[in-house]
Amino acid sequence: MLAIIGGSGLTQLANLTVSRRIAVRTPYGEPSGPLTIGEIAGREIVFLARHGYGHTIPPHQVNYRANIWALHEQGVKEVIGVASVGGIRADMQPGVLALPDQIIDYTHDRAATLYTLEDRGVQHVDFTWPYSRDLRTRCLQAAKQAGVPIIDGGVYAATQGPRLETAAEINRLERDGAAMVGMTGMPEAILAREIGLSYAAITVVANHAAGRGGSAEAISMPHIAAILDGGMVKVRSIIEQIAGTNGR
């Protein structure tokens, strides 16, 4: 079963024919909201709004462990995390979609492992390549079938939030090799790896990162909302292709 975790700009899937909603309790507390289950192109899909269905949970307070555990408990095997990002690299222009292939984690004080329960012990999980290669390939193929341009690859810099970054911080991230910056990429990706879920991220560049391009002096929040609306239409097209092509 495939799950979609929606971020800013994607609090619901308009092309999802909803059959039921399930409230799930986990050993790690409550997830961001009920799991919405339905069908796209004949394939069963689970949807979860990362920030809650009213977009009320800030990035650093999302219960990532409960979200991933709840999806796993419902039989999910694959997860696509959708997120908005700021563009650092020159080709990461507002409105562009990207499929990152690496992460640098700058977050702190987040519950970042499922191995805290006594019966799970301590495990060291390989994270050399943080995203599922197979699922990334299918996302790329789906984007091509949907006629949606998407950048293949790039380093996602995961920052703490909820504030946006300073221009100096973005300069640092660029020196570190980051192509884009967001606040929710970690620990979501590693938790999925720990519990055995294939995970990939589709990102929508909502704005130039601080100090870059149109954000040289300040970042316009109303402008971000408009860019995300258009970007998420493209994301839904990709998801529909993935469901239709790989769901039969």
HUZI-V778993 format. One record per residue. N is the residue number from 1. PSI is psi as a letter, one per 30 degrees, with the letter a starting at -180 (NA if undefined). Layout:
N_PSI + N_PSI
This chain:
1_k + 2_k + 3_k + 4_k + 5_j + 6_k + 7_a + 8_k + 9_f + 10_i + 11_f + 12_l + 13_j + 14_f + 15_g + 16_k + 17_j + 18_k + 19_e + 20_l + 21_k + 22_k + 23_k + 24_k + 25_k + 26_l + 27_f + 28_g + 29_a + 30_k + 31_a + 32_f + 33_a + 34_l + 35_k + 36_k + 37_k + 38_a + 39_k + 40_k + 41_h + 42_g + 43_k + 44_k + 45_k + 46_k + 47_k + 48_k + 49_j + 50_e + 51_g + 52_l + 53_f + 54_g + 55_h + 56_f + 57_j + 58_l + 59_e + 60_f + 61_g + 62_k + 63_i + 64_e + 65_e + 66_e + 67_e + 68_e + 69_e + 70_e + 71_e + 72_e + 73_f + 74_g + 75_g + 76_k + 77_f + 78_k + 79_k + 80_j + 81_k + 82_k + 83_l + 84_k + 85_l + 86_k + 87_k + 88_e + 89_l + 90_e + 91_f + 92_i + 93_l + 94_k + 95_f + 96_k + 97_k + 98_l + 99_j + 100_l + 101_f + 102_l + 103_k + 104_k + 105_j + 106_g + 107_l + 108_l + 109_g + 110_k + 111_j + 112_g + 113_k + 114_f + 115_i + 116_f + 117_k + 118_e + 119_f + 120_f + 121_a + 122_k + 123_k + 124_j + 125_k + 126_k + 127_g + 128_e + 129_j + 130_f + 131_k + 132_k + 133_e + 134_e + 135_e + 136_e + 137_e + 138_e + 139_e + 140_e + 141_e + 142_e + 143_e + 144_e + 145_e + 146_f + 147_g + 148_j + 149_k + 150_k + 151_k + 152_j + 153_l + 154_k + 155_k + 156_j + 157_j + 158_j + 159_l + 160_e + 161_a + 162_f + 163_l + 164_l + 165_l + 166_l + 167_e + 168_e + 169_e + 170_e + 171_e + 172_e + 173_e + 174_e + 175_e + 176_f + 177_g + 178_k + 179_f + 180_l + 181_k + 182_a + 183_f + 184_g + 185_f + 186_k + 187_g + 188_e + 189_e + 190_e + 191_e + 192_e + 193_e + 194_e + 195_g + 196_g + 197_k + 198_k + 199_k + 200_l + 201_k + 202_k + 203_k + 204_k + 205_j + 206_f + 207_l + 208_k + 209_l + 210_k + 211_g + 212_k + 213_b + 214_f + 215_g + 216_e + 217_e + 218_l + 219_k + 220_j + 221_e + 222_e + 223_e + 224_e + 225_e + 226_e + 227_e + 228_e + 229_e + 230_e + 231_e + 232_f + 233_e + 234_e + 235_e + 236_e + 237_e + 238_e + 239_e + 240_e + 241_e + 242_e + 243_e + 244_e + 245_e + 246_g + 247_g + 248_NA
